[in-house]
Amino acid sequence: MICPNCGREMILEKVEKVLNFRGRELAVTLEQYRCHDCGLEAGTVDQAGCVQNAIADAWRLAEGFLTGREIRSLREARSWTQAGLARAANLDPAAIRRWENGCIQPPEADRALRLALEARENQD
């Protein structure tokens, strides 16, 4: 990637950042391009999506919520589809898809997910 400021080559780096989100300071690891000549930091659209997911998951962990990866892996471990988990938790299947892909679920939905997943685990 070429730096739009100075025209030099930008280098892709993994960096640790501390960001404030919903009143919490969160440490996240992200990939970004950095120009070592002028200091500009930039990212691609795909990288921006990854940053959003990292922030959402860090916040969910700090608040004690299930992360998107946890929802997906717990659901798959129980051989449930998104629709199956939604039925068991009395939630919308589209919401399960959003939460697995980075959106943050409300507290009452997190409780419903946990109850449904725990009930299924106890049946197995």
N, C-alpha and C positions, 0 to 999 in steps of 0.2 A: 504494500500500500504506500502511496506517495503522500507525503505531508502536504495538506492544502495551504499551510502557512508558509513554509520555506522551500517546498519542492524536493526535499530530501526523502530518502527511504525511511519508512517507519518499520519498527521491529515488533513482532508479536511476542508478548510477555504474559506470564502468569503473575498476578499481583494480589496481595492481601490488602483489602480496604476495610475500613470501619465506616459504616454508613448508619445514618439515623433513619429509622422507619417506624412509624406509628409510636413514636415516643421511646423507642429502644435503640441503643447502639448495637449494631450487629457486625460481626466480622465475617466477611465473605471473600472467597477466592474467585477471581475472574480473569478472563483473558482479554487483553486489549492491545491495541497498537500504540506504540510510543515513539515519538521522534526524539532521538537523543541530541539533536542539534537545537531545536527550539523548545522542547518539553511538551509539545501538544500530545494529549492522550485522546484516542478515538477508537471506535469499534464499528463493527458491521451490524446490520439489522439482526442477523442470527445471534451474534454475541449479546446484543441488547436483550433478546428473549431469554438467553441463558442467565444473564445478570438478574432479570426479573424473577426467574425461578429460584435462583440462589438466595435472593433476598426473601422471597416468600417462604422458602423452606427454613431459612435461619430464624425468621420471625416465629414460624409455627413451632419449631423446636424450643425456642425461648419461652413460648407461651404454653408449652405442653400439649400442642395439637399434633395430630398425625400429619406427616409430610405427604406430598404427592407420591413419592416413591414408596412410602410405607403403606399408603392406601392401596396402591397397585399390587405390591408384593403380598400383602395380607389377603387381598381379594383373590389373587391368582393361587396362593397356597391353599385356598379353600375351594379351588376350581369354580369360582363364580365369575360370571360375566359382569360387566358394569350394570346391566339391567337387573341381574340377579341380586347384586348388592343393594341396588336402589330399592328393589321390592322389599328386601329384608329389613332395610332401615327406614322404609316409608319416605324415600327421597326421590327426586327426579333423576333419571339416568343421565341427562345432559349435565347435571350438577356434578355427578361422580366423575364424568369425563373432564370437566373444567378443573376440579380439585386435583385430579391425578396429573394434570398438565400445568399446574402452577398457580391457579387461583386459590385464594384462602377461603376455607369454609367457615361459616359462622359457628360460634361455640355450641349451639344446640345441635347443629348438624354433626360436629365432631363427636359429641356424646352419642348421637344416634348411630353413627358409623361404628364406634367402639362397641356399643351394645350388640349390634347385629353381628359384628365379627367375633366377639366373645361367645355369643350364643352358638354360632356355627362351630367354633372351636370346641365347645363343650359337647356338641353332638357327635363330633368325629371320634 
